[in-house]
Amino acid sequence: MTTEPSPGQVAPQAGPPRADRRAEQRAVRRRGRGRIALVLALLAAGGTAAAVALHRGESAPSASRHLAPVWQVRSPAADDELIGSWVTGKFLVRASTRGGVTAYDLADGSTAWTAALPPEVGGGGTQPCAMSPTLTAAGLGTVAFGKDGHTCTTLAGVDAATGTVLWTVPLVDAAHPTAMGAKTYLQGGVATVVGENFLGGLDVRTGHRVWGFHARGDYCNAYTWGGAGVVLVDDYCADSKTPFTLTAYDGRTGRTLWSRDQDTHTDIAHVFSGSPLIVSEHAAGEDSVRVVAPSGTTRKLVVGDTELAPGNDSDADHSARLVGDVLVTPASTAHGSEIDAFDTATGAKLWRYPATALATATASGDRVYVLAGSPSAPQLVSLDARTGQAHAVAALPDATAKQGFTAGTVYVTPDGGVLELDAQGTGVGVRFSR
């Protein structure tokens, strides 16, 4: 185990009062589990509108194949909160506030290992609070720990094959002793830490510092967001001729990608993609989802009266993704939950499909998988990313229908199995059907 100094300070030092703005921001993120309402003008009749394949009124196709229950794991506590997950060739690795970081054998659901912080660093808290959405090609990932699921004191590198904690880095120090929220992402061999205390990149193999954030001036505050490959910093520097800027940094190197001068602050609600950069942006008088060019210029996606989310109603889920140049994302309307697809080159909405959750396929491919159908007869449905054409893959077993999957993470394994991870500890935490 090695330890390194914290990556970079981003805690507010000076600037205009932000307490009211931060409180409003937290309230917005609590509504709909972090989703913001995106009310944009609808496309004019004709033209692009005619090309949108809308499937709201259609019933899910009927599957002839039926999956059977293989194994399930109960949640460790009623207040257990899913933090994140990985799927390897052998294991499901699940991180939750009450269950820690545990690997389950995909064959039978037996516990393969449980990761534990070294005793000398565990005093700051041992509950997972953040987890990299992905692993490196060598099977390494990062997990942050703290006293609860929302404040982090330690970042750790974890080998997903064995559960070995390879290194730890403190996310608090004598100058900044208060634990704050953090996120962690991987890009190549670099793990970024994106938090209210610290911001920077670490070598995922060793924990050694690769880059750290440096403020533009001596009297600045900074607010940060991130995703795989990118870090966004909205700052105010009282000693600069340009007080407000929004800047994008390369998550691997810390290099500035672009910087935009502003008249006031901009809030980023979600980062859907790092390349191309796609974000939900809250600015004065408008909420929008935008595709950002390498120069920093933006164009809107035609979202309409729809709320987009980067995952299935849970911060632990990261199922929204690009399939070629199509962004596929969970969404909700007044009619219920759905999956939406957008052409990132034109901004047009391609299709929408009523579904409970967007699944992540653990094997490569361009098909989109969703859980759809009625609560009493859920099905795995495959959709064409460009057209939204649906094909029923399999009906889920009755055991799933009795509890009803509503939020969390869904994986489709290469052998056609379905892993369902509930976001909250409501009984069964994991179900595997095949």
Residue pairs with C-beta under 8 A, 6 or more apart in sequence:
1 118
1 121
1 165
1 166
1 167
1 168
2 167
2 168
2 206
2 207
2 208
3 121
3 167
3 168
3 169
3 170
3 207
4 169
4 202
4 207
4 208
4 209
5 173
5 209
6 169
6 170
6 171
6 172
6 173
6 176
6 197
6 198
6 200
7 169
7 193
7 198
7 199
7 200
7 201
7 202
7 209
7 211
7 212
7 213
8 198
8 199
8 200
8 211
8 212
8 213
8 214
9 175
9 176
9 197
9 198
9 213
9 215
10 195
10 196
10 197
10 198
10 199
10 213
10 215
10 222
10 224
10 233
11 176
11 196
11 197
11 221
12 18
12 221
12 222
13 215
13 218
13 219
13 220
13 221
14 219
14 220
14 221
14 238
15 219
15 220
15 221
15 236
15 237
15 238
16 236
18 221
21 265
25 267
28 36
28 269
28 282
29 269
32 307
32 309
32 313
32 332
33 309
33 313
33 314
33 315
33 407
34 269
34 270
34 309
34 315
35 269
35 270
35 307
35 308
35 309
35 332
36 269
36 270
36 280
36 282
36 287
36 307
37 287
37 307
38 280
38 287
38 288
38 289
38 303
38 304
38 305
38 306
38 307
38 308
39 287
39 305
40 288
40 300
40 302
40 303
40 304
40 305
42 49
42 302
42 304
42 305
43 49
43 302
43 348
48 302
48 346
48 348
51 348
51 350
52 348
52 349
52 350
52 351
52 352
53 350
53 351
53 387
53 388
53 389
54 351
54 352
55 351
55 352
55 353
55 354
55 388
55 390
56 335
56 338
56 352
56 354
58 354
58 390
60 354
60 372
60 373
60 374
60 379
60 381
60 390
60 392
61 379
61 381
61 390
61 391
61 392
62 379
62 392
63 379
63 380
63 381
63 392
63 393
63 394
63 395
64 392
65 393
65 394
65 395
66 394
66 395
66 397
67 380
67 394
67 395
67 396
67 397
67 416
67 417
67 418
67 433
67 434
68 397
68 433
68 434
69 397
69 399
69 400
69 431
69 432
69 433
70 108
70 109
70 417
70 432
70 433
70 434
71 108
71 109
71 432
72 109
72 399
72 428
72 430
72 431
72 432
73 104
73 109
73 428
73 429
73 430
74 427
74 428
74 429
75 96
75 98
75 99
75 422
75 424
75 425
75 426
75 427
75 428
75 429
76 96
76 98
76 99
76 425
76 429
77 98
77 99
77 425
78 425
78 426
79 97
79 98
79 425
80 96
80 97
80 98
80 99
80 424
80 425
80 429
81 96
81 97
81 98
81 149
81 316
81 423
81 424
81 425
82 94
82 95
82 96
82 314
82 316
82 408
82 409
82 421
82 422
82 423
82 424
82 429
83 95
83 96
83 97
83 128
83 129
83 130
83 131
83 143
83 149
83 316
84 95
84 128
84 130
84 131
84 132
84 133
84 143
84 316
85 92
85 93
85 94
85 95
85 131
85 316
85 409
85 411
85 421
86 92
86 93
86 131
86 134
86 135
86 141
86 160
87 93
87 106
87 362
87 411
87 413
87 419
88 135
88 139
88 160
88 161
90 105
90 106
90 112
90 161
91 103
91 104
91 105
91 106
91 112
91 160
91 161
92 103
92 104
92 106
92 411
92 419
92 421
92 430
92 432
93 101
93 102
93 103
93 104
93 141
93 160
94 101
94 102
94 103
94 104
94 421
94 429
94 430
95 101
95 102
95 128
95 131
95 143
96 128
96 425
96 429
97 127
97 128
97 129
97 148
97 149
98 127
98 425
99 429
100 114
100 115
100 116
100 126
100 127
100 128
101 114
101 115
101 128
101 131
101 143
101 158
101 163
102 111
102 113
102 114
102 115
103 111
103 112
103 113
103 114
103 160
103 163
104 110
104 111
104 112
104 430
105 111
105 112
106 413
106 417
106 432
109 430
109 432
112 163
113 162
113 163
114 163
115 143
115 156
115 158
115 163
115 164
115 165
116 122
116 126
116 165
117 126
117 145
117 154
117 156
117 165
117 168
118 165
118 168
121 154
121 168
121 170
122 145
124 145
124 146
124 147
124 153
124 154
124 170
124 172
124 179
125 145
125 146
125 147
125 148
125 151
125 153
125 154
125 179
126 145
127 145
127 146
127 147
127 148
127 149
128 143
128 144
128 145
128 149
129 144
129 145
129 146
129 148
129 149
129 150
129 151
129 152
129 181
129 182
130 143
130 144
130 152
130 181
130 182
130 183
130 184
131 141
131 142
131 143
131 144
131 184
131 316
132 141
132 142
132 143
132 184
132 185
132 186
132 191
133 185
133 186
133 228
133 318
134 141
134 185
134 186
134 228
135 141
135 160
135 186
136 186
136 188
136 189
136 204
138 205
139 159
139 160
139 161
140 157
140 158
140 159
140 160
140 166
140 204
140 205
141 157
141 158
141 160
141 186
141 204
142 155
142 156
142 157
142 158
142 184
142 186
142 191
142 202
142 204
143 155
143 156
143 158
143 184
144 152
144 154
144 155
144 156
144 171
144 182
144 184
144 193
145 152
145 153
145 154
145 155
145 156
146 152
146 153
146 154
146 179
147 153
147 179
150 181
151 179
151 180
151 181
152 171
152 179
152 180
152 181
152 182
152 195
153 170
153 171
153 172
153 179
154 168
154 169
154 170
154 171
155 168
155 169
155 171
155 182
155 184
155 191
155 193
155 202
155 207
156 165
156 166
156 167
156 168
156 169
157 165
157 166
157 167
157 168
157 191
157 202
157 204
157 205
157 206
157 207
158 164
158 165
158 166
159 166
166 205
166 206
166 207
167 206
167 207
168 207
169 193
169 202
169 207
171 179
171 180
171 182
171 193
171 195
171 197
171 198
172 178
172 179
172 197
176 197
176 198
178 197
179 197
180 195
180 196
180 197
181 195
181 196
182 193
182 194
182 195
182 196
182 197
182 198
183 193
183 194
183 195
183 226
184 191
184 192
184 193
184 194
185 191
185 192
185 194
185 226
185 227
185 228
185 229
185 251
186 192
186 204
186 228
187 228
187 229
187 251
187 252
187 274
188 252
189 203
189 204
189 205
190 201
190 202
190 203
190 204
190 210
190 251
190 252
190 253
191 201
191 202
191 203
191 204
192 199
192 200
192 201
192 202
192 226
192 231
192 251
193 199
193 200
193 201
193 202
194 224
194 225
194 226
194 231
195 224
196 223
196 224
198 213
199 212
199 213
199 222
199 224
199 231
199 233
200 209
200 210
200 211
200 212
200 213
200 254
201 209
201 210
201 211
201 212
201 251
201 252
201 253
201 254
202 208
202 209
202 210
203 209
203 210
210 252
210 253
210 254
211 253
211 254
212 254
213 222
213 231
213 233
213 249
213 254
215 222
215 235
215 237
216 235
216 237
216 240
216 245
217 237
217 238
217 239
217 240
218 239
219 237
219 238
219 239
220 235
220 236
220 237
220 238
220 239
220 240
221 235
221 236
222 233
222 234
222 235
223 233
223 234
223 235
223 265
223 267
224 231
224 232
224 233
224 234
225 231
225 232
225 234
225 268
225 271
225 279
226 232
226 251
226 271
227 251
227 271
227 272
227 273
227 274
227 277
228 251
228 274
229 250
229 251
229 252
229 274
229 275
230 248
230 249
230 250
230 251
230 257
230 271
230 274
230 275
230 277
231 248
231 249
231 250
231 251
232 246
232 247
232 248
232 249
232 268
232 271
232 279
233 246
233 247
233 249
234 244
234 245
234 246
234 262
234 265
234 266
234 267
234 268
235 244
235 245
235 247
236 243
236 244
236 265
237 243
237 245
242 261
244 261
244 262
244 263
244 264
244 265
245 259
245 260
245 261
245 262
246 259
246 260
246 262
246 266
247 256
247 258
247 259
247 260
248 256
248 257
248 258
248 259
248 277
248 292
248 296
249 255
249 256
249 257
250 256
250 257
251 274
257 294
257 296
258 294
258 295
258 296
259 296
260 296
264 284
266 281
266 282
266 283
267 281
267 282
267 283
268 279
268 280
268 281
268 282
269 279
269 280
269 281
269 282
269 287
270 279
270 280
270 308
270 309
270 310
271 277
271 278
271 279
271 310
272 278
272 279
272 280
272 289
272 308
272 310
272 320
272 327
272 329
273 320
273 321
273 322
273 327
276 291
276 292
276 293
276 344
277 291
277 292
278 289
278 290
278 291
278 292
278 301
278 327
278 344
279 289
279 290
279 292
280 287
280 288
280 289
280 308
281 287
281 288
281 289
281 290
281 298
288 300
288 301
288 303
289 300
289 301
289 303
289 308
290 298
290 299
290 300
290 301
291 298
291 299
291 300
291 301
291 344
291 347
292 298
293 299
299 347
300 347
301 327
301 342
301 344
301 347
301 349
302 342
302 347
302 348
302 349
303 340
303 342
303 349
304 349
305 333
305 334
306 331
306 332
306 333
306 340
306 352
307 331
307 332
307 333
308 320
308 329
308 330
308 331
308 340
309 320
309 329
309 330
309 331
309 332
310 317
310 318
310 319
310 320
310 329
310 330
311 317
311 318
311 319
311 320
311 330
311 358
311 409
312 319
312 330
312 357
312 358
312 407
312 408
312 409
312 410
312 423
313 330
313 337
313 406
313 407
313 423
314 407
314 408
314 409
314 423
316 408
316 409
316 421
316 423
317 407
317 408
317 409
317 423
319 330
319 357
319 358
319 359
319 360
319 409
319 410
320 327
320 328
320 329
320 330
320 358
321 327
321 328
321 360
322 328
322 344
323 366
323 368
323 385
324 366
324 385
324 386
325 343
325 344
325 345
326 341
326 342
326 343
326 344
326 350
326 385
326 386
327 341
327 342
327 344
328 339
328 340
328 341
328 358
328 368
328 385
329 339
329 340
329 341
329 342
329 358
330 337
330 338
330 339
330 340
330 357
330 358
331 337
331 338
331 339
331 340
331 352
332 338
335 354
336 354
337 354
337 355
337 356
337 357
338 352
338 353
338 354
338 355
339 352
339 353
339 355
339 358
339 368
339 370
339 383
340 349
340 351
340 352
341 349
341 350
341 351
341 352
341 368
341 385
341 386
341 388
342 348
342 349
342 350
343 350
350 386
350 387
350 388
351 383
351 387
351 388
352 388
353 370
353 372
353 381
353 383
353 388
353 390
354 372
355 370
355 371
355 372
355 381
356 370
356 371
356 372
356 378
356 405
356 406
357 370
357 371
357 405
357 407
357 408
357 410
358 368
358 369
358 370
358 410
359 369
359 370
359 371
359 380
359 410
359 411
359 412
359 418
360 369
360 409
360 410
360 411
360 412
361 367
361 369
361 411
361 412
362 411
362 412
362 413
362 414
363 413
363 414
366 385
367 382
367 383
367 384
367 385
368 382
368 383
368 384
368 385
369 380
369 381
369 382
369 383
369 393
369 410
369 412
370 380
370 381
370 383
371 378
371 379
371 380
371 381
371 396
371 405
371 410
371 420
372 378
372 379
372 381
372 390
373 379
373 381
373 395
375 401
375 404
376 401
377 395
377 401
378 395
378 396
378 400
378 401
378 405
379 392
379 393
379 394
379 395
379 396
380 392
380 393
380 394
380 395
380 396
380 412
380 418
381 390
381 391
381 392
381 393
382 390
382 391
382 392
382 393
383 389
383 390
383 391
393 416
394 416
394 418
396 418
396 433
397 433
399 431
400 420
400 431
400 433
403 426
403 427
403 428
405 420
405 422
405 431
407 422
407 423
407 424
408 420
408 421
408 422
408 423
408 424
409 419
409 420
409 421
409 423
410 418
410 419
410 420
410 421
411 418
411 419
411 421
412 418
412 419
413 419
413 434
415 434
416 434
417 432
417 433
417 434
418 432
418 433
418 434
419 430
419 431
419 432
420 430
420 431
420 432
420 433
421 429
421 430
422 428
422 429
422 430
